[in-house]
């Protein structure tokens, strides 16, 4: 596998971020959702305005994974008040790790994940948490393999469809 570069995404790369966000989300979830719900979510969830707000948020960071300047995946992290739920100052949320289908099974997700843990340790977080769709066994197994345990569930709405996310966390520090 060629070298994979991980770097922080800046506001100037917003167009690239929008493309990789939409493409990876579509590849991951389109088979399980209606075309209409999918289209609405892609339009709203990854609009330039929404991405601009997220990229400008000092409590959120995006990182891209690329091979020879082609972005093949990305990571979104949230801290403090920008976390989608727990909002614990001692926690870091992995909101998204997405990799293009062509690169599944090639350790790209693991490299992005390792970056997330590195950032969490730099931020002195006690634990890392995330929500993963209950019907995404690939992702659930990935996180279990990395030591995450289930602690709760919550509802994620995709269009008019209510879906259950399993919430998982990993302690970084011993009590």
N, C-alpha and C positions, 0 to 999 in steps of 0.2 A: 504494500500500500504506500502510495506517495506520501510525502510529508503533509500533515494537516496543520494548517496555521489557525490558531485561535486568537482573535483580537476583539477588543471592545468596539462596538458599533457606535459611530457618531451620527449626529443629526444630518451631516452631509451625505450619509449613506442610506437615507430613509427610503429611497425608491427601491434599492436592492433589498432592504429589509421587508418592504411590502410584498415584493415578488416571492421571496423565500417563505414568508409567513403564510401567504395565501396558498402557495403550491404545496407546502408540507401539510397544512391543515386539510386541504382538499384530499390529498393522497391518503391521509390517515383516516379520515372520517366519512368521505363521500359515499362509500358503499353502504354505510349504516344509516344514512340520513336522506331525507327528501331533497330533491334538487332545489326546491324553493327555500327551505330552511338553510340549506348550505349556502346558497347565493346571498341571502340576507345577512347571514353571519359573516361571510367573507367581506361583504361591502361595509358592514358596520364595524365589525371587530378589528378589521385591518385597514380602516380608512386612513388617509394621510394625516388628517387632523388628530385621530386617536393615537396613531403611532408617534406623531410629533409630541403630543402631550406626555406619552410614556417615555420617549427618549429624553425629554427635558426634565423629567422627574429625578431629583437627586437621590431618591430612595429606590430607584430601579436601575438596573444595568442590563444591557444586551451584549452578547458576545456572538461572533460568527465563527463558523468552522469553514475553512476553504482549502481547496487544493488548486494550486496554480491560479490564484485569484478568482476561482469560481466558487461562489458560496454554496455549500452543500448541506448546511444545517445551522441552527442557532439555538441560543439559550437565553431565557429571560429570568432574572432574579429580582426579588423584591425584599426590601427591609422595612423595619419600623412601620409607620402608618400606611405605607403603600402595599403592604401585604393584603391579599384579597380577603383573608379572614382573621386569623389569630391576632395579628397586630401586636405581637410580643417583641419588645426591643431586643430580647435575647435570642430571637429566632431569625432565620433566613428562609424565605420561600422560593422554591424552584417553581416558577409559574409555567414555564415551557421549556422542553427540550424537544426539538423537532429536527429530523434528518430526512433528506430526500430518500424516497423508496429505493432508488438504485444503490444507495450507500448503506442500507440496513445490513446489520451483521458484520460491518467492517470496523467496528470499534469507535465510530464517530460519536455516537451517543455517550459512550463511556468517557471519551476524552472531554466532551462538553460537561459531563457530570463531574469529572475530576476537577475541572475548572471551577465549577460551582462550589465544591467542597473547599477548594483552596481559598476562594473569596470568603466563604463562611468563616474559615479559620482566621483570615486576616481581619475580619470584622468582629472576631471574638464571640461568635454566636455559640450558644449552648447546644442548639439543635437546628436541624434543617427539616422542613416539612413540605408537602406537596399534595395535590389532589390528582387522582388518576381515574379515568373512566373505568367503571367496573367491567365493561366489555372489551377492555384492551389488555388481554392477558400478557401480551409481549412486554408491555410497559410494567405491569404489576410484577412480573417475574424478574425483570431487570432491577427494579428497586429492592425487591426482597433479597436478591443476590447481593446487593450492595448494603444489606443490613437494615433496611427500613422495616418498620412494623406498622400495622394498621392501628389507628386510634379513633377513627370516627368516619362518618359519611356525610356528604352534603349533596344538594341538588344543583345541577348545572342546567341552565336552559339553553337549548339550541333551537332558536325559532320558537315554535309552539310545543316542542318536545322536551319533556322533563327527563333528565338523565341523572343517574346516581354516580357520583365520584366517590372513590374510596380515598380517605385522607390517611397519609402515611407519614411517619417521621423517623428521623435518625438522630440519636444523641451523639454529640461530638465530645461532650465532657462527662466525666464520671461524677456522680453526686459526691 
